[in-house]
Amino acid sequence: MATSENVSPPVIGAWPVLAKAETRLVRLIELTAAALVVVEVLVLSAGVFARYAWGEPLIWSDELASMLFLWLSIVGAVLAFHRGQHMRMGVIADAMPPVVRARLEVAALVFCLSVCVLLLPKATAYALHEVPLVTPAMEVSVAWRSFGLPIGLGLMLILGVTNALQRITLSDFLIGVLVAACLIGLAIAAKPLIMAMGNWNLVLFFVVFIALGVLSGVPIAFVFALAAISYMALGTSRPISVIAGRLDEGMSHLLLLAVPLFVLLGMLMEVTGMAKAMLNFLASLLGHVRGGLCYVLVAAMYLVSGISGSKTADMAAVAPALFPEMKARGSKPGDLVALLAATGAQTETIPPSLVLITIGSVTSVSISALFIGGLLPAFVCGLMLCVVVWWRYRNEDMSGFRKPPAREIFRTFLIALPALALPFIIRTAVVEGVATATEVSTIGIAYSLLAGLLIYRRFDWKRVGPMLVETAVLSGAILFIIAAATAVAWCLTQSGFSRGLVQTMAGLPGGAPIFMIVSIVAFIVLGSVLEGIPAVVLFAPLVFPIAKGLGIHDVHYSIVVILAMGVGLFLPPFGVGYYAACAIGRVNPVEGIKPLWGYMIALLLGLAIVAAVPWISIGFL
């Protein structure tokens, strides 16, 4: 984590050996991460090929893929920690003067290291306990998988300390450690008082503690993890080692294997030029009408959304190709980032969205059904955005722009056809049951490689290594936060909070309609504060049984919840998605807030329509 230039200068020169050792260690971890991504793809591809080519599955492929997956998750999380790429919100920290902000960054680093110190011995004990267990297919010790967590925590601890010693003055770091030790001591002394609070201590750990940590800029995953550890240590009589087990479970769910593969697929689309080809075709088709490139932006986000595994990556694939021309036509930068942010929220339910996969994995809702159900609701919300675009650009002067001849449109269509086919191949394969969400990602990767090498002939081999490492980093950041949120969700369930929530929500007057309205408001807030995936892992298992009891279809409720969280994710002042859109468009966030409200109202109207008409979500199931 970087410190402000107003703080005492870093002491890199005092630690030359340490700096060299850190560089070599990080390089080794990066090589391991890249190798894990490649091997994971090969193992899953071999399983798919064996089943369809030979008619017999490789009984060990899923088991090995699951084992490698946990290692990939934790190695990626280590690199994300080293690079400062774990999800975070710095509302309080970013508003502070530089000196105070630097102190908060030191505190955030010490906070993360505290999690590693507290969990490392418990995770090690958990892994040792798994040594006698043997996997059913490969007949090897489960410890080959479970030791990933303690090794990952140890690497985070080493890299965090070396980072601190090189980039933070020793006095600042020691003060941070001392303050952390004092706070832990005070918390242990207050344990009898905390235990006496009963379930009210949930407010202390999972509302006050998490809110302060998240808003202060501490990575969300580490805030969740320390909240769960603190609750177990101070609010219950259960051992902390239980949290290590929940983290291990949260990062090794078989359905989440699709996460790194779709991340890699999205990067391949950009490297091979497939995303660029799609945009060129849409621009030739709509670029000559009033607000035409805005419609192209909406359509392009609809096509590519979800494939990259990151909403930021989706926006980054579309915006740089369109924004220069849109600005040249007179569009205001603020309006462009507002529309970009709105399309990010609109396309959250488009498969193969990671939020869809996550909500299916934690609620046991059919992922193929979610893939079918998510398309039309996003289309309805997209139409509402297009109405706003039509109104705002109804008087745009298009006299200087001609409609391209049919031959030119057809040519760009032919060039884009292999790229346009990919999203439909992926979604059709899952919907028709040809392949699972995980398997179809390997098909998409193979298709993208062949298209890039044989059709577009645009593939920079120098980018392969960094792309594989970036895949691991992004996947690790996502999966570590899922693991930590799983631990918090388990704590809430064990405390009896879920039963109380069920009784309260089920007792709301007005039945299903009021419950749906309350859910929309709640998940807009949760999406703004926690982002989509952690909010899903934390609260979906708690509220879905209530919705089912009230007769709400689980797919319909899933789509409404995801759209609501999407609105919250891109809603200022807390929605980090909006600020990501501004960063991609290189626009001051202040410029986009005013035009954003019109698009957000359109999205809320679209969300209301989707919530009121279940057929939009379940009519094609």
LUMBA-460585 format. One line per 8 residues: number of its first residue (from 1); their letters; for each residue x, y, z of C-alpha. Coordinates in Angstrom, 1 decimal. Layout:
LUMBA-460585
NUM	A	X/Y/Z  ...
This chain:
LUMBA-460585
1	MATSENVS	0.0/0.0/0.0  1.4/3.4/-1.0  1.8/6.1/1.5  1.5/9.8/1.0  4.4/11.9/-0.1  3.8/14.1/3.0  4.7/11.3/5.3  8.2/10.3/6.3
9	PPVIGAWP	10.1/9.0/3.3  10.2/5.2/2.6  13.2/3.3/3.6  13.8/1.2/0.6  17.5/1.9/0.5  17.8/0.5/4.0  16.5/-2.9/2.9  18.2/-3.8/-0.4
17	VLAKAETR	18.4/-7.6/0.4  14.8/-7.6/1.5  13.6/-5.8/-1.7  15.5/-8.3/-3.9  14.0/-11.3/-1.9  10.5/-9.8/-2.2  10.9/-9.4/-5.9  12.0/-13.0/-6.4
25	LVRLIELT	9.2/-14.3/-4.2  6.6/-12.4/-6.0  7.9/-13.6/-9.4  7.8/-17.2/-8.1  4.2/-16.7/-7.0  3.3/-15.1/-10.3  4.8/-18.1/-12.2  2.8/-20.4/-10.0
33	AAALVVVE	-0.4/-18.5/-10.5  0.0/-18.6/-14.3  0.8/-22.3/-14.3  -2.2/-23.0/-12.2  -4.5/-21.2/-14.6  -3.1/-23.1/-17.6  -3.3/-26.5/-15.8  -6.8/-25.8/-14.6
41	VLVLSAGV	-8.0/-25.0/-18.1  -6.3/-28.2/-19.4  -7.7/-30.5/-16.8  -11.3/-29.2/-17.3  -10.9/-29.3/-21.1  -9.7/-32.9/-20.8  -12.7/-33.8/-18.8  -15.1/-32.3/-21.4
49	FARYAWGE	-13.2/-33.8/-24.3  -13.2/-37.3/-22.7  -16.9/-37.2/-22.0  -18.0/-36.1/-25.5  -15.3/-37.7/-27.6  -14.9/-41.1/-25.8  -18.3/-41.2/-24.0  -16.6/-41.8/-20.7
57	PLIWSDEL	-15.8/-39.1/-18.1  -12.4/-38.8/-16.4  -13.5/-39.6/-12.8  -10.5/-37.8/-11.3  -10.8/-34.5/-13.4  -13.3/-32.7/-11.2  -11.5/-33.8/-8.0  -8.1/-32.5/-9.3
65	ASMLFLWL	-9.7/-29.3/-10.7  -11.3/-28.6/-7.3  -7.9/-29.1/-5.6  -6.1/-26.8/-8.1  -8.9/-24.3/-7.8  -8.4/-23.7/-4.1  -4.7/-23.2/-4.7  -5.4/-20.8/-7.6
73	SIVGAVLA	-7.8/-18.9/-5.4  -5.4/-18.4/-2.6  -2.4/-17.7/-4.8  -4.4/-15.1/-6.6  -5.6/-13.6/-3.3  -1.9/-13.3/-2.3  -1.0/-11.5/-5.4  -4.1/-9.3/-5.1
81	FHRGQHMR	-3.0/-8.4/-1.6  0.5/-7.6/-2.7  -0.8/-5.4/-5.5  -3.5/-3.7/-3.4  -6.2/-5.0/-5.7  -8.6/-6.5/-3.2  -12.1/-4.9/-3.2  -12.2/-1.9/-0.9
89	MGVIADAM	-14.1/1.3/-0.3  -12.3/4.4/0.9  -15.1/6.9/1.5  -13.6/8.1/4.8  -10.0/7.6/3.9  -10.3/9.4/0.5  -11.9/12.4/2.1  -9.1/12.9/4.6
97	PPVVRARL	-6.0/15.1/4.2  -3.0/13.4/2.8  -1.3/12.8/6.1  -4.4/11.3/7.7  -5.0/9.2/4.6  -1.5/7.8/4.8  -2.1/6.9/8.5  -5.3/5.1/7.5
105	EVAALVFC	-3.4/3.1/4.9  -0.9/2.0/7.5  -3.8/1.0/9.7  -5.5/-0.9/6.9  -2.2/-2.8/6.3  -1.9/-3.7/10.0  -5.5/-4.7/10.0  -4.9/-7.2/7.1
113	LSVCVLLL	-1.8/-8.5/8.8  -3.7/-9.1/12.0  -6.1/-11.3/10.2  -3.2/-13.4/8.9  -1.6/-13.6/12.3  -4.8/-14.7/14.0  -5.8/-17.2/11.3  -2.5/-18.8/10.4
121	PKATAYAL	-2.1/-21.1/13.4  -5.8/-22.1/13.2  -5.6/-22.7/9.5  -2.5/-24.8/10.0  -4.2/-26.9/12.7  -7.2/-27.4/10.4  -5.0/-28.6/7.5  -3.1/-31.0/9.8
129	HEVPLVTP	-6.5/-32.4/10.9  -7.3/-33.1/7.3  -4.1/-35.2/6.7  -5.7/-38.6/7.5  -8.6/-38.0/5.1  -8.2/-39.4/1.5  -10.0/-38.2/-1.7  -12.3/-40.8/-3.2
137	AMEVSVAW	-11.1/-40.7/-6.8  -7.3/-40.0/-6.7  -6.9/-41.5/-3.2  -4.5/-38.8/-2.0  -4.5/-36.9/1.2  -7.0/-34.0/1.5  -4.1/-32.1/3.0  -2.8/-31.4/-0.5
145	RSFGLPIG	-5.7/-29.1/-0.9  -6.3/-27.8/2.7  -2.7/-26.7/3.2  -3.3/-24.0/0.5  -5.0/-21.7/3.1  -2.2/-21.6/5.7  0.5/-21.3/3.0  -1.5/-18.4/1.4
153	LGLMLILG	-1.9/-16.7/4.8  1.8/-17.1/5.5  2.7/-15.6/2.1  0.4/-12.6/2.7  2.0/-12.1/6.1  5.6/-12.2/4.6  4.7/-9.9/1.7  2.8/-7.5/4.0
161	VTNALQRI	5.7/-7.1/6.4  8.3/-6.7/3.7  6.0/-4.2/2.0  5.6/-2.2/5.2  9.4/-2.2/6.0  10.2/-0.9/2.5  7.4/1.6/2.0  6.5/2.8/5.5
169	TLSDFLIG	8.8/4.2/8.1  9.6/1.7/10.8  8.2/4.0/13.6  4.8/4.3/11.8  4.6/0.5/11.3  5.5/-0.2/14.9  3.0/2.3/16.2  0.3/0.6/14.1
177	VLVAACLI	1.2/-2.8/15.4  1.2/-1.5/19.0  -2.2/0.2/18.6  -3.6/-3.1/17.1  -2.2/-5.1/20.0  -3.8/-2.7/22.5  -7.1/-2.9/20.8  -7.0/-6.7/20.8
185	GLAIAAKP	-6.1/-6.7/24.5  -9.0/-4.4/25.3  -11.3/-6.5/23.3  -10.2/-9.7/25.2  -10.7/-7.8/28.5  -14.2/-6.8/27.4  -15.2/-10.4/26.5  -17.5/-10.9/29.5
193	LIMAMGNW	-19.3/-7.7/28.7  -19.7/-8.7/25.1  -20.9/-12.2/25.9  -23.5/-10.6/28.2  -24.9/-8.7/25.3  -26.4/-11.9/23.8  -27.3/-11.6/20.1  -27.0/-7.8/20.3
201	NLVLFFVV	-23.3/-8.3/19.9  -24.1/-9.1/16.3  -24.7/-5.4/15.8  -21.3/-4.6/17.2  -19.4/-7.1/15.1  -21.4/-7.2/11.8  -22.8/-3.7/11.6  -20.6/-1.2/13.5
209	FIALGVLS	-17.3/-3.1/13.0  -17.8/-3.9/9.4  -19.2/-0.5/8.5  -16.2/1.3/10.1  -13.7/-1.0/8.5  -15.2/-0.9/5.0  -15.6/2.9/4.9  -12.1/3.4/6.2
217	GVPIAFVF	-10.6/1.7/3.2  -9.7/-1.7/4.6  -10.2/-4.4/2.0  -13.7/-5.8/2.4  -12.6/-9.5/2.5  -10.3/-8.8/5.5  -13.0/-6.8/7.3  -15.4/-9.7/6.9
225	ALAAISYM	-12.7/-12.2/8.1  -11.7/-10.2/11.2  -15.4/-9.6/12.0  -16.1/-13.3/11.9  -12.9/-14.1/14.0  -13.7/-11.4/16.6  -17.3/-12.7/16.9  -16.1/-16.3/17.4
233	ALGTSRPI	-13.4/-15.3/19.9  -15.3/-12.7/21.9  -19.0/-13.4/21.4  -19.1/-17.2/21.5  -17.4/-20.1/23.2  -16.6/-21.8/19.8  -13.0/-22.2/18.6  -11.6/-19.8/15.9
241	SVIAGRLD	-10.5/-22.8/13.9  -14.1/-23.1/12.7  -13.5/-19.9/10.6  -10.6/-21.5/8.9  -12.9/-24.3/7.8  -15.5/-21.9/6.5  -12.9/-20.0/4.5  -11.7/-23.2/3.0
249	EGMSHLLL	-15.2/-24.2/2.1  -16.0/-20.8/0.6  -13.0/-20.9/-1.8  -13.5/-24.5/-3.0  -17.1/-24.6/-4.1  -17.1/-26.6/-7.4  -19.6/-24.2/-9.0  -17.2/-21.3/-8.6
257	LAVPLFVL	-14.7/-23.0/-10.8  -16.2/-20.9/-13.6  -14.9/-17.7/-12.1  -11.2/-17.7/-13.2  -12.1/-19.3/-16.5  -14.6/-16.6/-17.5  -12.1/-14.0/-16.4  -9.5/-15.5/-18.7
265	LGMLMEVT	-12.1/-15.7/-21.5  -12.9/-12.0/-21.3  -9.3/-11.1/-21.5  -8.8/-13.3/-24.5  -11.7/-11.5/-26.3  -9.9/-8.2/-25.9  -6.4/-9.6/-26.9  -7.7/-11.4/-30.0
273	GMAKAMLN	-9.6/-8.3/-31.3  -13.0/-10.0/-31.0  -14.5/-7.2/-28.8  -13.2/-4.6/-31.2  -14.9/-6.4/-34.1  -18.2/-6.4/-32.4  -18.1/-2.7/-31.6  -17.2/-1.8/-35.2
281	FLASLLGH	-20.2/-3.7/-36.6  -22.6/-2.0/-34.1  -21.2/1.4/-34.9  -21.7/0.9/-38.6  -25.3/-0.2/-38.0  -26.4/2.6/-35.6  -23.7/5.3/-35.8  -25.6/7.5/-38.2
289	VRGGLCYV	-28.8/7.9/-36.1  -29.4/10.5/-33.3  -27.7/9.2/-30.2  -26.6/6.2/-32.3  -23.3/5.6/-30.5  -25.2/5.6/-27.2  -27.4/2.8/-28.5  -24.2/1.1/-29.6
297	LVAAMYLV	-22.8/1.4/-26.0  -26.0/-0.2/-24.6  -25.9/-3.0/-27.1  -22.2/-3.6/-26.8  -22.4/-3.9/-23.0  -25.4/-6.3/-23.4  -23.3/-8.5/-25.7  -20.0/-8.6/-23.8
305	SGISGSKT	-21.3/-8.3/-20.3  -20.5/-11.1/-17.9  -18.0/-12.9/-20.1  -14.9/-11.2/-18.5  -15.9/-11.9/-14.9  -15.5/-8.3/-14.0  -17.9/-5.4/-14.6  -14.9/-3.1/-14.7
313	ADMAAVAP	-13.4/-5.3/-17.4  -16.6/-5.2/-19.4  -16.7/-1.4/-19.3  -13.0/-1.2/-20.1  -13.5/-3.3/-23.2  -16.2/-1.1/-24.6  -15.6/2.5/-23.4  -12.1/3.2/-25.0
321	ALFPEMKA	-13.4/2.1/-28.4  -16.4/4.3/-28.3  -15.7/7.4/-26.2  -13.3/9.3/-28.5  -15.8/9.2/-31.4  -18.8/10.0/-29.1  -16.9/13.1/-27.7  -16.0/14.1/-31.3
329	RGSKPGDL	-19.7/14.1/-32.0  -20.4/16.5/-29.1  -21.4/14.2/-26.3  -20.6/15.5/-22.9  -18.1/13.4/-20.9  -20.3/13.4/-17.9  -23.2/11.9/-19.9  -21.0/9.2/-21.3
337	VALLAATG	-19.7/7.9/-18.0  -23.3/8.2/-16.6  -24.6/5.9/-19.4  -21.6/3.6/-19.1  -22.3/3.2/-15.4  -26.0/2.7/-16.0  -25.3/-0.1/-18.6  -23.0/-1.7/-16.0
345	AQTETIPP	-26.0/-1.9/-13.6  -28.4/-3.0/-16.4  -26.3/-6.0/-17.5  -25.7/-7.6/-14.1  -28.2/-10.4/-15.0  -26.8/-11.3/-18.4  -25.1/-14.7/-18.4  -22.5/-15.9/-17.7
353	SLVLITIG	-22.5/-13.2/-14.9  -20.5/-14.2/-11.9  -23.2/-12.9/-9.7  -25.6/-15.3/-11.3  -23.2/-18.2/-10.7  -22.6/-17.1/-7.1  -26.3/-16.7/-6.3  -26.9/-20.2/-7.8
361	SVTSVSIS	-24.1/-21.7/-5.8  -25.2/-20.3/-2.4  -29.0/-20.8/-2.8  -29.1/-24.0/-5.0  -31.1/-22.3/-7.7  -30.5/-23.8/-11.1  -27.7/-21.8/-12.9  -29.0/-22.8/-16.3
369	ALFIGGLL	-32.4/-21.4/-15.3  -30.8/-18.2/-14.1  -29.0/-17.9/-17.4  -32.3/-18.2/-19.2  -34.1/-15.9/-16.9  -31.5/-13.1/-16.9  -31.6/-12.1/-20.5  -35.0/-10.6/-20.9
377	PAFVCGLM	-35.0/-8.5/-17.7  -31.7/-6.9/-18.8  -33.2/-6.2/-22.2  -36.2/-4.5/-20.6  -33.9/-2.3/-18.5  -31.9/-1.6/-21.6  -35.0/-0.4/-23.4  -35.7/2.0/-20.6
385	LCVVVWWR	-32.2/3.4/-20.9  -32.7/3.8/-24.7  -35.8/5.8/-24.0  -33.7/8.3/-22.0  -31.1/8.3/-24.7  -33.8/9.1/-27.4  -35.1/12.0/-25.3  -31.7/13.5/-24.6
393	YRNEDMSG	-30.4/13.2/-28.2  -33.6/13.8/-30.0  -32.3/17.2/-31.4  -28.7/16.0/-32.1  -27.4/17.4/-35.4  -26.6/14.4/-37.7  -26.2/16.3/-40.9  -22.5/15.6/-41.1
401	FRKPPARE	-22.9/11.9/-40.8  -24.1/9.5/-43.5  -25.5/6.1/-43.3  -22.9/3.6/-44.4  -23.7/1.6/-47.6  -25.2/-1.8/-47.1  -22.0/-3.4/-48.5  -19.9/-1.8/-45.7
409	IFRTFLIA	-22.3/-2.8/-43.0  -22.4/-6.4/-44.3  -18.5/-6.4/-44.4  -18.2/-5.4/-40.8  -20.9/-7.9/-39.9  -18.9/-10.7/-41.6  -15.8/-9.7/-39.7  -17.7/-9.5/-36.4
417	LPALALPF	-19.7/-12.7/-36.9  -17.2/-15.1/-35.2  -17.1/-12.7/-32.2  -20.9/-12.2/-32.2  -21.3/-15.9/-32.2  -19.3/-16.5/-29.0  -21.8/-15.1/-26.4  -24.6/-17.1/-28.1
425	IIRTAVVE	-22.5/-20.3/-28.1  -21.8/-19.9/-24.4  -25.3/-19.2/-23.4  -26.9/-21.8/-25.6  -24.5/-24.5/-24.5  -25.5/-23.9/-20.8  -29.2/-23.4/-21.4  -29.5/-26.6/-23.6
433	GVATATEV	-27.6/-28.7/-21.1  -24.7/-29.4/-23.5  -22.2/-28.2/-20.8  -22.1/-26.8/-17.3  -21.2/-23.2/-16.6  -17.7/-24.3/-15.8  -17.3/-26.6/-18.8  -18.6/-24.0/-21.3
441	STIGIAYS	-16.0/-21.5/-20.3  -13.3/-24.0/-21.5  -15.2/-24.2/-24.8  -15.2/-20.4/-25.1  -11.5/-20.2/-24.3  -10.7/-22.7/-27.1  -13.0/-20.9/-29.5  -11.4/-17.5/-28.7
449	LLAGLLIY	-7.9/-18.9/-29.2  -8.8/-20.4/-32.6  -10.6/-17.3/-33.7  -7.7/-15.1/-32.7  -5.1/-17.2/-34.4  -6.9/-18.3/-37.5  -9.5/-15.7/-38.3  -8.5/-12.3/-36.7
457	RRFDWKRV	-4.8/-13.2/-36.7  -4.2/-10.8/-33.8  -2.6/-12.4/-30.8  0.3/-10.9/-28.9  2.1/-13.8/-27.3  3.9/-11.3/-25.0  0.7/-10.6/-23.3  -0.1/-14.2/-22.4
465	GPMLVETA	2.0/-14.3/-19.2  0.6/-11.0/-17.7  -2.9/-12.1/-18.8  -2.7/-15.4/-16.9  -1.4/-13.6/-13.8  -4.1/-11.0/-14.0  -6.7/-13.8/-14.3  -5.4/-15.3/-11.1
473	VLSGAILF	-5.3/-11.9/-9.3  -8.8/-10.9/-10.2  -10.2/-14.4/-9.5  -8.4/-14.5/-6.1  -9.8/-11.1/-5.1  -13.3/-12.3/-6.0  -13.0/-15.7/-4.4  -11.3/-14.5/-1.2
481	IIAAATAV	-14.2/-12.1/-0.5  -16.7/-14.9/-1.2  -14.8/-17.1/1.4  -14.8/-14.4/4.0  -18.5/-13.6/3.4  -19.2/-17.3/3.7  -17.6/-17.2/7.2  -19.8/-14.2/8.2
489	AWCLTQSG	-22.9/-15.9/6.8  -22.1/-19.0/8.9  -21.7/-16.9/12.0  -25.1/-15.1/11.4  -26.8/-18.5/10.8  -25.3/-20.1/13.9  -26.3/-17.1/16.1  -29.9/-17.6/15.3
497	FSRGLVQT	-30.1/-14.3/13.5  -31.4/-16.0/10.4  -34.4/-17.4/12.2  -35.2/-14.0/13.6  -34.8/-12.4/10.2  -37.1/-15.0/8.7  -39.8/-14.3/11.3  -39.5/-10.6/10.8
505	MAGLPGGA	-39.6/-10.6/7.0  -42.3/-13.2/6.9  -44.4/-11.2/9.3  -44.4/-8.1/7.1  -47.9/-6.9/6.2  -48.9/-7.1/2.6  -47.4/-10.5/1.8  -45.3/-11.0/-1.3
513	PIFMIVSI	-45.6/-7.5/-2.9  -44.3/-5.7/0.3  -41.6/-8.3/0.8  -40.4/-7.7/-2.8  -40.4/-3.9/-2.3  -38.4/-4.2/1.0  -36.0/-6.6/-0.7  -35.4/-4.2/-3.5
521	VAFIVLGS	-34.6/-1.3/-1.2  -32.4/-3.5/1.1  -30.4/-4.9/-1.8  -29.9/-1.5/-3.4  -28.3/-0.4/-0.1  -26.3/-3.6/0.2  -25.1/-3.4/-3.4  -23.9/0.2/-2.7
529	VLEGIPAV	-22.1/-0.7/0.5  -20.9/-4.2/0.0  -20.9/-4.8/-3.8  -22.8/-7.7/-5.4  -21.0/-10.9/-4.6  -20.4/-10.4/-0.8  -24.0/-9.1/-0.4  -25.3/-12.3/-2.2
537	VLFAPLVF	-23.2/-14.7/-0.1  -24.2/-13.0/3.1  -27.9/-12.4/2.7  -29.2/-14.6/-0.1  -29.3/-17.8/1.9  -31.2/-15.9/4.6  -34.0/-14.3/2.5  -34.5/-16.9/-0.2
545	PIAKGLGI	-36.5/-19.3/2.1  -38.8/-16.4/3.0  -39.4/-15.6/-0.7  -40.1/-19.2/-1.4  -42.5/-19.4/1.5  -44.4/-16.4/0.1  -44.8/-18.1/-3.3  -42.2/-16.0/-5.1
553	HDVHYSIV	-40.4/-18.0/-7.8  -36.7/-18.4/-6.9  -35.4/-17.4/-10.4  -37.7/-14.3/-10.4  -36.5/-13.3/-7.0  -32.9/-13.9/-7.9  -33.1/-11.6/-11.0  -34.8/-8.9/-9.0
561	VILAMGVG	-32.2/-9.1/-6.2  -29.3/-8.9/-8.7  -30.7/-6.0/-10.6  -31.3/-4.1/-7.3  -27.7/-4.7/-6.2  -26.6/-3.6/-9.7  -28.3/-0.3/-9.2  -26.7/0.1/-5.8
569	LFLPPFGV	-23.3/-0.8/-7.1  -23.4/2.2/-9.5  -25.3/4.6/-7.3  -23.3/7.5/-5.8  -22.0/8.4/-3.3  -21.0/4.9/-2.2  -21.4/2.8/-5.3  -17.9/2.0/-6.3
577	GYYAACAI	-18.9/0.9/-9.8  -19.7/4.5/-10.7  -16.2/5.6/-9.8  -14.8/2.7/-11.8  -16.7/4.0/-14.8  -15.4/7.5/-14.2  -11.8/6.1/-14.0  -12.2/4.2/-17.2
585	GRVNPVEG	-13.6/7.2/-19.0  -11.1/9.6/-17.4  -13.9/11.9/-16.3  -14.4/13.8/-13.0  -17.1/12.0/-11.0  -18.8/15.3/-10.4  -19.6/15.7/-14.1  -21.5/12.5/-14.4
593	IKPLWGYM	-23.7/12.6/-11.3  -26.4/14.9/-12.7  -27.0/13.0/-16.0  -26.7/9.7/-14.1  -30.0/10.3/-12.2  -32.1/10.2/-15.4  -30.6/6.8/-16.3  -31.0/5.5/-12.7
601	IALLLGLA	-34.7/6.5/-12.7  -35.0/4.6/-15.9  -33.4/1.5/-14.4  -35.6/1.7/-11.3  -38.7/1.8/-13.6  -37.3/-1.2/-15.5  -36.6/-3.0/-12.2  -40.2/-2.2/-11.0
609	IVAAVPWI	-41.6/-3.7/-14.3  -39.4/-6.9/-13.9  -40.5/-7.2/-10.2  -44.2/-6.7/-11.0  -44.2/-9.1/-14.0  -42.7/-12.5/-13.1  -43.1/-13.7/-16.7  -40.2/-11.5/-17.8
617	SIGFL	-37.9/-13.6/-15.6  -39.5/-17.0/-15.8  -41.5/-17.0/-19.0  -38.9/-18.9/-21.1  -38.0/-21.5/-18.4
